[in-house]
Amino acid sequence: MSFLDILLQTPVFQGVGRSDLTSILEKYNIGFLKFKQGELIVEKGEHFEYIKFLISGKILCETDTKSGLLLVKEVIAAPNIISGNYIFGLETHSVSKITAHSEVGIMQLAKEDFLDLLRKEPIFHLNYLNFLSYKSQKNAKIILSLSTGTIKERFAMWVLLLTRKKSREILFVAKIDDLSRMLGESRENFEQALLEFRRAGLLMFSESEIKIIDRHGFADLIEDEDDEADEDDAN
């Protein structure tokens, strides 16, 4: 599969044919980057000068809290947009450290060229607006889906808000005591919830980390559809 066929699967470039996309992109200075496993792609706090499209391989996203008590790791596969909702707006710096989880291929386009493309191509403009709208509305939808406010629902909300739908190998690196305090719950109650999640096949856990096995199961818990309309984006 060519990089053009892969790009056509991303939210921004849907709705046009392969030949049309070729003629559009050849007007711009497109960059192609290769990364070996373990190489840094985006540093946390890095200012985004380019919009980046993951066209091959897998990346590892690591996002931590300001306190450093919680680190969320997730693996995301191509095709995908890297931090597509941080290109414009008040926050244009990466909230995550992103490294190559395998050999990775990335296509990048300067922010100014991407903006010019959106001005000239209405379908891409609409696609990108829909992408941004979905990202902003999804979080509110998840929160409003809570019904009981139990510790299980609150942790499920964390899982859905802090990870992407198509993520794999999701890992919460934190001490059980720290997580229970962050959730405003006793260790005993939180550990009981984790045991119930483990029996349901949703996760595995130890004293210092929680491995999410079935993200969809957490969406089901708070009656959030976690549907196929969820846009690709690797923060």
C-alpha positions as CSV (number, residue, x, y, z in Angstrom):
1,M,0.0,0.0,0.0
2,S,1.4,3.4,-1.0
3,F,1.6,6.4,1.4
4,L,-1.2,8.0,-0.6
5,D,-3.5,5.1,0.1
6,I,-2.6,5.3,3.7
7,L,-3.2,9.1,3.9
8,L,-6.6,8.5,2.4
9,Q,-7.5,6.5,5.5
10,T,-6.8,9.5,7.9
11,P,-9.6,11.9,8.8
12,V,-8.1,15.0,7.1
13,F,-7.7,13.5,3.6
14,Q,-10.9,11.5,3.3
15,G,-13.3,12.2,0.5
16,V,-11.0,12.6,-2.5
17,G,-9.5,10.1,-5.0
18,R,-5.9,9.0,-5.1
19,S,-5.1,11.0,-8.3
20,D,-6.7,14.2,-6.8
21,L,-4.7,13.9,-3.6
22,T,-1.5,13.5,-5.7
23,S,-2.1,16.7,-7.7
24,I,-3.0,18.6,-4.5
25,L,0.1,17.5,-2.4
26,E,2.6,18.0,-5.2
27,K,2.1,21.8,-4.8
28,Y,3.6,21.6,-1.3
29,N,7.0,20.7,0.1
30,I,6.3,17.4,1.7
31,G,8.9,15.8,4.0
32,F,9.4,12.1,4.7
33,L,11.1,11.0,7.8
34,K,12.3,7.5,9.0
35,F,12.9,6.5,12.6
36,K,14.4,3.4,14.0
37,Q,12.9,1.7,17.0
38,G,13.5,3.7,20.2
39,E,14.4,7.0,18.4
40,L,12.8,10.2,19.6
41,I,10.1,11.6,17.3
42,V,8.5,14.4,19.4
43,E,9.8,15.6,22.8
44,K,7.3,16.6,25.5
45,G,6.9,20.4,25.3
46,E,8.1,20.6,21.7
47,H,6.5,23.3,19.7
48,F,4.7,22.0,16.6
49,E,6.0,23.6,13.4
50,Y,4.7,20.7,11.3
51,I,1.7,18.5,11.1
52,K,2.9,14.9,11.1
53,F,1.2,11.8,9.6
54,L,2.2,8.4,10.8
55,I,2.2,6.4,7.6
56,S,4.0,3.2,8.7
57,G,5.0,1.4,11.9
58,K,4.0,2.1,15.5
59,I,4.8,4.9,18.0
60,L,4.9,4.9,21.7
61,C,3.2,7.9,23.4
62,E,4.2,8.7,27.0
63,T,2.1,11.3,28.9
64,D,2.6,12.1,32.5
65,T,0.9,14.3,35.1
66,K,2.4,17.5,36.4
67,S,3.2,15.8,39.7
68,G,4.9,12.9,38.0
69,L,2.8,10.5,40.0
70,L,1.1,9.0,36.9
71,L,2.6,8.1,33.5
72,V,0.4,6.8,30.8
73,K,2.0,4.8,28.0
74,E,0.2,3.7,24.8
75,V,1.2,2.2,21.4
76,I,-0.5,3.6,18.3
77,A,-0.2,2.2,14.8
78,A,-0.4,3.8,11.4
79,P,-2.3,5.3,9.8
80,N,-2.6,8.2,12.2
81,I,-2.2,11.9,12.8
82,I,0.3,12.9,15.5
83,S,-1.1,15.5,17.8
84,G,-3.4,16.9,15.2
85,N,-5.3,18.9,17.7
86,Y,-2.2,20.7,19.0
87,I,-1.2,22.3,15.7
88,F,-3.3,25.5,16.2
89,G,-4.9,27.3,19.2
90,L,-3.7,28.3,22.6
91,E,-1.6,25.1,23.2
92,T,0.7,24.3,20.4
93,H,3.2,22.2,22.4
94,S,3.3,18.5,22.7
95,V,1.8,17.1,26.0
96,S,3.5,13.7,25.3
97,K,6.9,12.3,24.5
98,I,6.7,10.2,21.3
99,T,9.2,7.6,20.3
100,A,9.4,4.9,17.6
101,H,8.0,1.6,18.9
102,S,9.1,-0.1,15.7
103,E,10.6,1.3,12.5
104,V,8.5,4.3,11.7
105,G,7.7,6.3,8.6
106,I,6.3,9.9,8.9
107,M,5.1,12.4,6.3
108,Q,5.2,16.0,7.5
109,L,3.9,19.3,6.2
110,A,4.8,22.7,7.5
111,K,2.0,24.4,9.5
112,E,1.9,27.3,7.0
113,D,1.5,24.9,4.1
114,F,-1.2,22.9,5.9
115,L,-3.1,26.1,6.6
116,D,-2.8,27.1,2.9
117,L,-4.1,23.6,1.9
118,L,-7.1,24.0,4.2
119,R,-7.9,27.4,2.7
120,K,-7.8,26.1,-0.8
121,E,-9.4,22.7,-0.4
122,P,-12.9,23.0,1.2
123,I,-13.3,19.2,1.8
124,F,-10.0,19.0,3.8
125,H,-11.1,22.2,5.7
126,L,-14.4,20.6,6.6
127,N,-12.7,17.3,7.5
128,Y,-10.2,19.0,9.9
129,L,-13.0,21.1,11.5
130,N,-15.0,17.9,12.1
131,F,-11.8,16.2,13.5
132,L,-11.3,19.1,16.0
133,S,-14.9,19.3,16.9
134,Y,-15.0,15.6,17.7
135,K,-11.9,15.7,19.8
136,S,-13.3,18.6,21.9
137,Q,-16.8,17.1,22.3
138,K,-15.7,13.6,23.1
139,N,-14.4,14.4,26.5
140,A,-17.6,16.1,27.6
141,K,-19.6,13.2,26.2
142,I,-17.6,10.7,28.4
143,I,-18.0,12.8,31.5
144,L,-21.7,13.3,31.0
145,S,-22.1,9.5,30.5
146,L,-21.3,8.9,34.1
147,S,-24.4,7.7,36.0
148,T,-23.4,6.6,39.5
149,G,-20.0,8.2,40.1
150,T,-18.6,5.0,41.6
151,I,-14.9,4.4,41.7
152,K,-15.3,1.9,38.8
153,E,-16.9,4.5,36.7
154,R,-14.4,7.2,37.6
155,F,-11.4,5.0,36.7
156,A,-13.1,4.0,33.5
157,M,-13.5,7.7,32.7
158,W,-9.8,8.2,33.2
159,V,-9.0,5.3,30.9
160,L,-11.1,6.8,28.1
161,L,-10.0,10.4,28.6
162,L,-6.3,9.6,28.8
163,T,-5.9,7.2,25.9
164,R,-7.0,6.9,22.3
165,K,-9.5,4.4,21.0
166,K,-7.1,2.6,18.8
167,S,-4.3,2.5,21.3
168,R,-2.7,-0.8,22.2
169,E,-0.4,-1.9,25.1
170,I,-1.9,0.7,27.4
171,L,-0.1,1.0,30.7
172,F,-0.7,3.2,33.7
173,V,2.6,3.5,35.6
174,A,1.8,4.6,39.1
175,K,1.6,3.3,42.7
176,I,-1.8,2.0,43.8
177,D,-1.7,4.4,46.8
178,D,-1.0,7.4,44.6
179,L,-3.8,6.5,42.1
180,S,-6.3,6.0,44.9
181,R,-5.5,9.4,46.4
182,M,-5.7,11.1,42.9
183,L,-9.2,9.5,42.5
184,G,-10.3,10.6,45.9
185,E,-10.8,7.0,47.1
186,S,-9.4,4.7,49.8
187,R,-6.8,2.2,48.7
188,E,-9.1,-0.6,49.9
189,N,-12.0,0.5,47.7
190,F,-9.8,1.2,44.7
191,E,-8.0,-2.2,45.0
192,Q,-11.4,-3.9,45.2
193,A,-12.4,-2.2,41.9
194,L,-9.2,-3.3,40.3
195,L,-9.8,-6.9,41.4
196,E,-13.3,-6.7,39.8
197,F,-11.9,-5.3,36.6
198,R,-9.3,-8.1,36.6
199,R,-11.9,-10.8,37.0
200,A,-13.8,-9.2,34.1
201,G,-10.7,-9.4,31.9
202,L,-10.3,-5.7,31.5
203,L,-6.9,-5.2,33.1
204,M,-4.0,-6.7,35.0
205,F,-2.2,-4.8,37.8
206,S,0.6,-4.8,40.3
207,E,1.7,-2.5,43.0
208,S,3.3,-0.1,40.5
209,E,1.4,-0.4,37.2
210,I,-1.9,-1.2,35.6
211,K,-2.1,-2.8,32.2
212,I,-5.3,-2.1,30.2
213,I,-6.3,-5.2,28.3
214,D,-9.8,-4.3,27.0
215,R,-10.4,-0.6,26.6
216,H,-13.8,-1.2,25.0
217,G,-14.9,-2.8,28.2
218,F,-14.4,0.5,30.0
219,A,-16.4,2.3,27.4
220,D,-19.2,-0.2,27.9
221,L,-19.1,0.4,31.7
222,I,-20.1,4.0,31.4
223,E,-22.4,3.5,28.4
224,D,-20.2,5.4,26.0
225,E,-20.4,3.9,22.5
226,D,-16.6,4.2,21.8
227,D,-17.8,4.0,18.2
228,E,-16.0,3.8,14.9
229,A,-16.4,7.5,14.3
230,D,-13.7,8.2,16.9
231,E,-11.0,10.1,15.0
232,D,-7.4,9.0,14.8
233,D,-5.0,11.1,16.7
234,A,-1.8,10.3,18.5
235,N,-1.0,12.9,21.1
